[in-house]
Amino acid sequence: MNHAEFLGSLGFLVLLVLVTACGNSAIPLRETKVVDGLSITLDTPDRPKMNTAVDFVVLLSDAQGNPVNDANVYLDLDMPEMPMGVTRPVALPDGPGRYWARTAYTMEGWWEITVVVERAETTYRATFRRDVLQ
């Protein structure tokens, strides 16, 4: 291998490491829970940082897998180890069965995100945990 090939290979390796490192922060953490036949999926960044805007995507589908578009959705964000009140962003419709909200965590540590879905006369709740970094 000559000098130019070595530098080209080294450059490719560095680029690969950078893309992999940057890409990992963009991969969402996806979890799904089924509550009384309603599938509630929460997508958030894996290990988000505090005081940084975070997008929350909620996907809803019925027992047959059809998107649920007729719901009111909000999130209850709470830190059980350090009670300081609940943050409650509303998730807006953002496509078939998709709801979107944005907020920020105010402290590092474990948070509970309860997705609350109001549909017809029924309220569904699914709770997810996230570890927030400083």
Number of C-alpha atoms within 10 A of each C-alpha: 7 6 8 9 10 11 12 11 13 12 12 12 12 12 12 12 12 11 11 11 11 11 10 11 12 11 12 17 12 13 13 16 15 16 14 11 13 20 21 24 19 23 17 18 19 16 17 20 19 17 15 12 12 16 16 20 22 27 22 25 19 16 12 9 11 13 17 18 17 14 18 16 23 20 25 17 22 20 21 13 9 11 8 9 11 14 16 17 17 18 22 17 19 14 11 14 18 18 23 20 19 14 17 16 21 14 15 16 18 17 19 17 22 19 23 21 22 15 14 9 5 9 13 18 19 18 16 15 14 17 14 19 14 13
